[in-house]
C-alpha cells in the first residue's frame, strides 16, 4: 500500500511538473514578450519539460509494474493504450518547438538577432497544441482508474 501511494505521488508530481513547464513555454513564447533573456529561458524551460515528460513516462510504467493492479490489468485495457498514444503524440509534437528554441538560441549567440513575429507565433501554436492534448490525457486516466 505504501509503495502504491509513493508511485502515485511520484507520477502526479511528474505530471504537475510537466504541466507547469508547458504552461511556462506557452506564456513565454509570445512575440510581444520575446527578448534575448526569454529566448535563453525558453531553451531551459523546454529542457525541464522534456525531463518531466521522461519522469511521467517512467513513473507511469513503474505504476503498471509495481502498483496494486499489476501489468495484466493495465496493459489489457485500451484506455492505457489511448493514454500512451496521446503521450507519444505530444512527445512527437514537442520535437518541432525544441528544435526551434535551439535554433533561436544559436542564432541569438551568433548574430544577436531575435526571431521574427511569425516564427514565434508558429512555435507558440506547436506549444499550445501540446498543452491542449496534454489536457485530454487525464480524461482517459480517470476512466482507466475506474475500471472502464
SEFIDREN-863098 format. One line per field, with one value per residue (C-alpha): residue in one letter; x, y, z. Coordinates in Angstrom, 2 decimals, padded with zeros to 5 digits. Layout:
N
residu <- (a; ...)
x <- (X; ...)
y <- (Y; ...)
z <- (Z; ...)
# end
This chain:
148
residu <- (x; x; x; x; x; x; x; x; x; x; x; x; x; x; x; x; x; x; x; x; x; x; x; x; x; x; x; x; x; x; x; x; x; x; x; x; x; x; x; x; x; x; x; x; x; x; x; x; x; x; x; x; x; x; x; x; x; x; x; x; x; x; x; x; x; x; x; x; x; x; x; x; x; x; x; x; x; x; x; x; x; x; x; x; x; x; x; x; x; x; x; x; x; x; x; x; x; x; x; x; x; x; x; x; x; x; x; x; x; x; x; x; x; x; x; x; x; x; x; x; x; x; x; x; x; x; x; x; x; x; x; x; x; x; x; x; x; x; x; x; x; x; x; x; x; x; x; x)
x <- (000.00; 002.85; 004.60; 001.37; 000.95; 004.56; 004.33; 001.11; 002.71; 005.80; 003.60; 001.38; 004.41; 005.94; 002.64; 002.31; 005.89; 005.20; 002.08; 003.86; 006.64; 004.45; 002.39; 005.61; 006.59; 003.18; 003.45; 006.99; 006.55; 004.80; 006.09; 005.37; 007.39; 010.31; 013.74; 017.20; 016.59; 013.32; 014.92; 017.54; 014.92; 012.74; 015.59; 015.97; 012.23; 011.94; 014.75; 012.98; 009.73; 011.49; 012.91; 009.45; 007.98; 010.55; 009.66; 005.95; 006.64; 008.95; 006.70; 003.68; 005.43; 006.56; 002.94; 001.93; 004.75; 004.80; 001.34; -001.50; -003.42; -000.43; 000.63; -002.12; -004.86; -003.26; -001.84; -005.01; -007.05; -007.40; -007.55; -003.93; -003.02; -005.03; -003.16; 000.16; -000.78; -001.70; 001.51; 003.58; 001.74; 002.62; 006.22; 006.40; 004.79; 007.37; 010.25; 009.45; 009.45; 012.55; 014.43; 013.08; 014.17; 017.64; 017.95; 016.83; 019.47; 022.13; 021.16; 020.98; 024.51; 025.86; 024.13; 022.23; 019.05; 015.68; 013.21; 010.51; 006.93; 005.53; 008.15; 007.32; 003.62; 004.26; 006.30; 003.59; 000.98; 003.01; 003.33; -000.39; -001.32; 000.73; -000.85; -004.34; -003.62; -002.00; -005.27; -007.12; -004.83; -006.28; -009.75; -008.62; -006.79; -009.84; -011.87; -008.98; -008.66; -012.37; -012.11; -013.72)
y <- (000.00; 002.41; 001.63; 002.24; 005.62; 006.61; 005.56; 007.55; 010.57; 010.40; 010.11; 013.04; 015.17; 014.45; 015.29; 018.57; 019.48; 018.73; 020.91; 023.80; 023.82; 023.50; 026.38; 028.34; 027.74; 028.94; 032.06; 032.91; 032.16; 035.38; 037.86; 040.86; 039.42; 037.91; 039.28; 037.73; 036.60; 034.92; 033.10; 031.67; 030.85; 029.03; 026.62; 025.91; 025.58; 023.21; 021.06; 020.76; 020.00; 017.14; 015.79; 015.98; 014.09; 011.35; 011.23; 010.96; 008.01; 006.24; 006.71; 005.61; 002.44; 001.86; 002.08; -000.61; -002.93; -002.42; -001.00; -002.91; -003.58; -005.04; -005.20; -007.58; -005.19; -002.08; -003.41; -005.25; -002.04; 000.01; 003.24; 002.79; 002.44; 005.58; 007.46; 006.26; 007.16; 010.70; 010.94; 009.79; 012.29; 015.08; 013.89; 013.94; 017.37; 018.65; 017.96; 020.94; 023.62; 022.09; 022.40; 025.91; 027.05; 025.58; 027.36; 030.65; 030.32; 029.50; 032.46; 034.77; 033.82; 034.12; 037.29; 038.82; 038.59; 037.66; 035.50; 037.16; 037.58; 034.93; 032.41; 032.98; 032.59; 029.33; 027.95; 029.01; 027.10; 023.90; 024.53; 025.26; 022.13; 020.07; 021.78; 021.08; 017.43; 017.03; 018.24; 015.27; 012.58; 012.76; 012.15; 008.71; 008.26; 008.80; 006.30; 003.83; 004.19; 003.39; 000.19; 001.20)
z <- (000.00; 000.81; -002.47; -004.40; -002.70; -003.37; -007.01; -007.44; -005.74; -007.98; -011.08; -010.06; -009.20; -012.62; -014.32; -012.44; -013.33; -016.98; -016.94; -015.21; -017.78; -020.87; -019.45; -018.92; -022.54; -023.68; -021.54; -022.66; -026.36; -027.34; -029.90; -027.69; -024.78; -026.66; -025.88; -025.55; -021.98; -022.91; -025.84; -023.47; -020.85; -023.38; -024.03; -020.31; -019.72; -022.68; -021.28; -017.91; -019.75; -021.55; -018.30; -016.73; -019.70; -019.17; -015.49; -016.33; -018.62; -016.17; -013.14; -015.17; -016.28; -012.68; -011.55; -014.03; -012.90; -009.15; -008.48; -006.87; -010.09; -011.92; -015.54; -016.63; -015.57; -017.05; -020.30; -021.29; -021.10; -024.28; -022.29; -021.24; -024.90; -025.67; -022.93; -024.26; -027.84; -026.77; -024.74; -027.73; -029.95; -027.50; -027.49; -031.27; -031.37; -028.88; -031.27; -033.51; -030.77; -029.17; -032.45; -032.96; -029.47; -030.01; -033.34; -031.80; -029.10; -031.66; -033.87; -030.87; -029.82; -033.37; -034.59; -031.68; -033.79; -032.33; -034.27; -036.34; -035.16; -037.49; -036.41; -032.75; -033.47; -035.33; -032.42; -029.96; -032.00; -031.56; -027.82; -027.47; -029.42; -026.97; -023.99; -025.27; -025.99; -022.56; -021.03; -022.59; -021.18; -017.63; -019.08; -020.25; -016.92; -014.74; -016.76; -016.66; -012.89; -012.52; -014.50; -017.79)
# end
